[in-house]
């Protein structure tokens, strides 16, 4: 199936997968490991923000703005 016939959302995910694999020099195990590590980092950051909100001391501005989901 050519990439042109895929819905835009799926095409975006295909491109993100290709980019992640390329960043790990084609090593799929390294790619998976990097994605797991990134997910753990984001989960920890989310937990910290949730705790801050629950305590009533949420940060004034987010530390970074994510404008495109990989």
ABEGO torsion letter per residue (X at the ends): XBAAABBAAAAAAAAAAAAAAAAAGGBAAAAAAAAAAAAAAAAAAAAAAAAAAAAGBBBABBABBBABBX
